[in-house]
Amino acid sequence: MALATSALQIGRSALLTNQAALQVVGNNVANAANPDYTRQTANLAALPGTPLAPGLQPGAGVTLVELKRNLDEQLEGRLRAALGDNESMVSQQLALGRIEALLNDAGGEGLATQMTNFFNTFSDVQNDPADRGIREVAIAAGEGLASSLRNLHQELAGVGADADAQITTLVEQADQLAEQIAVLNARVVAAEAAGNGEANALRDLRDAALRDLSQLVDVTVRHQSDGSVYVYVGSEPLILAGLSRGLTTRSSSDGQFTRTSVHFADTGSPVQPRSGRLAGLITTRDEHAFGRITAIDEFAAALIHDVNRVHADGQGLIGLSAVTGTYNVDDPTATLSVAGLPFTPRNGSFFIAVTDTGTGTVTAYQIDVDLDGIEPDATLESVVADINANVDGVTAAVSPGGSLSITADTGRTFAFGFDGQSGREDTSGLLAALGINTFFDGSGVADIQVTQSLRDDGSLLAAARVNFAGDGANAGLLAALGNVPSEALRGASISEAYQTIAADLAVTSGAVREAGDVSDTVLASLQSQKESISGVSLDEEAINLLKFERAFQGAARYVATVDRLLTELMSIVR
């Protein structure tokens, strides 16, 4: 009778085990289209039984010993890292595409072409300095270049601001994912503590959340013996079992740009993302957008200063009756080198030539600007006093805003950069620093524009060097200025500086594209490897389905056979 019972137990174990295995196959098939599902395998093992005879122990059937999740944890970690790298590159590529469009000169209408045209118009002025129409073209070209630079600044600032605005939203998403992972940690631990094996469905949900989190910020996952995971960002923990420290943002401003930074919510300590969309956006904001504005601002400042230095030493078609500087000092009594001017003057001198309009007599005066560092150094008030004391026919004053104002007496006009015989350079750079007789106004890319006086009267364009309307020598200097080494640009010319900016963008964009292609390839390879391990193959499941179905059918026939034999045995006994 024991033999019959053992036989029935074998059949029962086979029926139940293969039925369970069929359920596993069915669950795999049901989740074949679920990207977050990890394929499960029913692992079977033979049951030991009592010996039939000495040395003969066939066993007592079969049992389901494990539901295995087909997952490579090391591969999963590499996949999370690849997801973060890929998202970072995608974020940067999108922004760099916008920036490249701003500097693109393929159609012949970009900044490079405008800058070339701007300097070329001065060659036309040099050839015919008395033609007011040509002068207006040069002024318009300058205003067009200035407008394009201002627009470039606005667009770059917009790219940076857009990236910064996304950071808050992404940090909120990351914080929610961290809280979700912490909750899933607690559920996994509770489910597995009950002794029912791994909570595969919960682990799948947690792994999916971890992958989503890794797309936002770089994470390191460390598995614990109780089934939970610790998640680190950099070297600091974000999730410890069922506790999330949380993520939040803070904003700061440097007076020009607002930047959003990432912090742990509990302590406020900073988070420095190294990959993921957050890292890509931060790099886009700080390097590709705001950082590039810094380089373009330096270029624009050099353009303003160098053009103004040359223009200030020239004369227009008519003499000046009054002029007011476009740059103000913070304090008229402060040394000019530290008075808050956007461009710093130095020790040197400049010339004022006063013309008697009745007789045509020209008298030139040299004004020394003492900025040798030995007190007392020149201030705006001292320059005004020097002009009033030494130059007949004009009156200088400090305007209410803190700029230099010079007005000619009745019957007089004046000009700069002329000693009565030949052109003379303002070796102090004070005229350009104060915005006297200059072409551009502004201090950088954000506010560059042609001075209002030139826009109102093109005859003031300083094309001459010897105070003669037919002279175009100063216009020639302006025409060549694009290729002259600039102190403000550390010896590079204005044209070279712009080419460097454009080339740097091209190199950066190319490097990011190349890195993006590499990250795409790596990610695709890892996803393919993961799919081969964790993905559901319907063909494979069809084979398993047939195998377990046949095993179940065989077990059913075996039980039926045993039952028939037992019935016959009982009939014999009766």
Secondary structure by P-SEA (a helix, b strand, c coil): caaaaaaaaaaaaaaaaaaaaaaaaaaaaaacccccbbbbbbbbbbbbbcccccccccccccccccccccccaaaaaaaaaaaaaaaaaaaaaaaaaaaaaaacccccccaaaaaaaaaaaaaaaaaccccaaaaaaaaaaaaaaaaaaaaaaaaaaaaaaaaaaaaaaaaaaaaaaaaaaaaaaaaaaaaaaaccccaaaaaaaaaaaaaaaaacbbbbbbbccccbbbbbcccccccccccccccbbbbbbcccbbbbbbbccccccbbbbcccaaaaaaaaaccccaaaaaaaaaaaaaaaaaaaaaaaaccccccccbbbbcccccccccccccccccccccccbbbbbbbcccccbbbbbbbbbccccccccccaaaaaaaaaaccccbbbbbcccbbbbbbbcccccccccccccccccccccccccccccccccccccccccccccccccccccccccccccccaaaaaaaaacccccccccccccaaaaaaaaaaaaaaaaaaaaaaaaaaaaaaaaaaaaaaacccccaaaaaaaaaaaaaaaaaaaaaaaaaaaaaaaaaaaac
